[in-house]
Amino acid sequence: MSSTNVPKKAYKNLDFLRSESARTIRILSEYLEPTHRLDHNKINNTILFLGSARADSVDKKSPLYSYYWDAEKLAYLLARWAIALKPKGKNFVVCTGGGPGIMEAANRGAARAGGLTIGLNISLPHEQDPNPYISPELNMVFHYFFMRKFFLLNRARAVLAFPGGFGTLDELFEVLTLVQTDKIHRKRVYILLFGKEYWDSLINFKELIRRGAISPEDLDLFRFVSTPEEAFSFLEAHLPHFLRNDKHVPKSNSGL
């Protein structure tokens, strides 16, 4: 048989791999390849930064300008602290959605501290370029939103929600719902809303209680912080118990 008549092997047949019939393979690939990369780089757990892609680092008149630099400073403090812990593997690695704005600020701060930093981007009709501060070996892009969300949260031990728009609100309420329903055990992740004034003006959480939409104890799922120092002080005090194999802390996220 001549080489020109040799059929393609299935895993080299791009027409098939891009087809509807192969969607399961593509989804599985988006689970296995990032998992391999995270394990290869010994990433035990992460700190996830959420926030607006529109936060400006230059225009001081921008309403999100100060939040950009607060995120940069907080990520720097956390990464510098985590590096000094020196446990087996890498813990509390700064992770973002990989784009500009608050995401860039967090990757930037962690990189300034000399730490590895993760960016989990998403392919969109209008492409969102990855920011330049992501560690190359941990710079990933996803096709499926649900697989990206899985990796944003799967190894997160803290979620820091900075001011943002629809995407930030979507991600914040997703993690709150997962913790509220015990798909992620509440002892496995701390949720901090950065910028109390912003969040209070945006969401009337107490009204949700008044109307019976949530329970009063649901407000205990998160806490407000307003400065990098306040957020760092809380996480510095509370995150280390994940390294001590506390028998009262569940070993894994049940729903993730």
N, C-alpha and C positions, 0 to 999 in steps of 0.2 A: 504494500500500500504506500503510495507516495505521501510525502509530508503534507501536501496541499489537501489531501483527502481525510486527514486525521480530524475527527470531530473535537470540539472543545470539551474539556472537562467541565462539569457543572459549576465548580467553584471559580472557574475562569470565564464563565459565560455572563458578561455584563448585562446583556439584554434580559436574561433571566433574573439576575440578581436585582435589577431595577424594576422588575415587574410586580404586579399586585400579588402574584402567587408566592413570591419570595419575601413578602413583608415580614413574616415571622423570623426569617433569617436576619433581616436588617435590624429588627428590634433586638434580637439576641446578641448581635454584634455590638449594638450600642450599650448593652449591659456588660458583655465580657471584656471588650477592649479597654474601657475606662477602669473596670475593676482590676484588670491586669496591671495597668499603669500605676494606679494608686498602691496596689500591693507591692509592685516592684520598687517603688520609691518609699515603701515602709510608712505610708500615711495611716496612722491609727485612728485619728479623729481630727475634726476641723472646727473652726469658728466661721460661721457664715455671715457675710455682710450683705444686706439688701439695701436698695436705695435707688434714687433717680439716676437714669443715664444722662439727664440734662443738667446735673450739677456742674457749675462752672468753676474752674480753678483760677481764672484770671480776672474776670469781671466782678469787681467788688460790689457792684450794684445789684448783682444777681441775688435773688432771695435765697438761693441754695449755696451761695459761695462759701459761707462759714461752715456749712455742713460738710463740704468737700474736705476742708482742712481738718475738721474734727475727726472725720473718718480716717484720714491719712495718719493723724497723730495717734489715734486709738489703735489702729492696726500696727503701727510701729511699736507702741508700748507692749502690745500683746505678743508680737513676734519676738521681740528682744527678750521678754520674760520666758516665753516657751522654749527658746533656744537654750537658755541657761538651765532649764530643768534637766536636760540630758537623760531622759529615761530611754528604755529600749524602743527604737522606732521614733517616729516623728509625731508629736502630739500638738493639738490646737493650732493646726496650720490654717492660715487665713485663706478663705475660699470665697469667690464671688462668681457672678454670672458672666464675668470676662469682658464686659463692655466698658464704655466710658463713664464719666460722672463719678458717683459714689463707688462704683465697682473699681474704676481705675484708681481712685484715692486709696482704697483699702489694699489693693495689690501693690500700689506705690509705697505705702507705709511699711508693709511687710518686707518688700524688697530692700528698702532703705535700712532695715534692721539686719539684713543679711539672711533672711529666712526664705524657705521655699514658699511659693504662693500659687494658688490654684485658680484657674479661670475656666468656667464651664459655659461656653458660648452656645448660641443657637443660630442656625441658618434661617434667615428671613428673606422675604422678597426684596426688601431694602437691607442689604447686608450690614450687620453690625460688626465692625472690625474689632478683633481682640486688642486690648490695650497693651502697651509695650512692657508692662511691669510683671507680667505673668511668667513664672518659670517655664522655659520651653518644654520641658518634659511633662509638665502638668497643664499645658495649654490644649484644651479639648473643644470640639464643636459637635453639637448634637443636631439631628434632624427632628427627632420627636420630643415635643415639650415634656411629655410625661416621664421620659427617661432622664432628661436633664433635671427635672424636679426631684426625681428619685436620688440622683447623685448629689444634688445640692443639700439634701437633708439626711441622707443615709448615715454619714459619719459625723454629722454636726453635733457638737455638745453645747453650743451656744449659737443663738441667732440674734443678730443685731439689725433691727429694722430702722434705717435712717429714713428721713422724709423722701417720699417718692409718689409716683402716680399709679396707673392701673396695674402695671406689672408688679410693683412693690406690694400693693394691696392684695393682689392675687396670691403672691407667695407668702405674705404674712398670714392671711386668713387661712391658707392651706395648712400651714404648720400649726396654727392655733386650733384648727378643727381636728387635726391628727392627734394633738395632745389631749384636747377635750374629750375625744372619743377613745382615748387610750390606745390608739394605733401606734403612737410613740409614747412611751411611758414618761410621765411628767418629771420623773427623777433623772431622765436621760438627757434633757436639754433645757437650758435656760433661755428665755425669750426676753430680750430687752428692746424697748421702743425708745429710740434716741430722739430727743427733742420734745419734751412734754408739751410745750406750747403748741407745736405743730400738730401733734396727735390729738390734743384736747380740742383744738379748733376744728379738726377734720372729722372726728368720730366721737359721738356722744355715747360712750360705753354705758354710763349710768341710765340713759334712756332705754337701752336694750334690756336692762334689768327691770326698770319700771314697767315696761310693756310685756314682761314675762318671756322675752325672746332668749335670754340667757339667765343663768343662775348667779347670784352674788359671788359665789366662790370661783366662778369662771374668770373673774378679774384677778385672781391669784395666779393665773397661768403666765402672767407677764408682769414686768415692772418698768417704770419709766426711769430714764437717766437723761441728764442734760449736759454733761461735760465728759470729755474723754477720761479725765481722772476719776470721775465717779463710776463710769462703766468699768474701767480697768480695775479699780479697787474691789468692786463686787466680784468680777470674774477671777481675779487673782486669789480671792479668798475661797471661792466656791468650786472652781474647776479642778483643783488638785485631787479631790476625792475620787475622780474618775481613774486616777493612776494608782489608787491604793486598794483596788479590788474590794471595795466595800461590799460586804455580803448583802446589805440591804438595798443595793442599787441593782436593778435588772441588768442582765449581761448584754442585752441587745435590744434594738428597736423592734418590737413585735410586728409592727405593720410595715416596716421598711427593710 
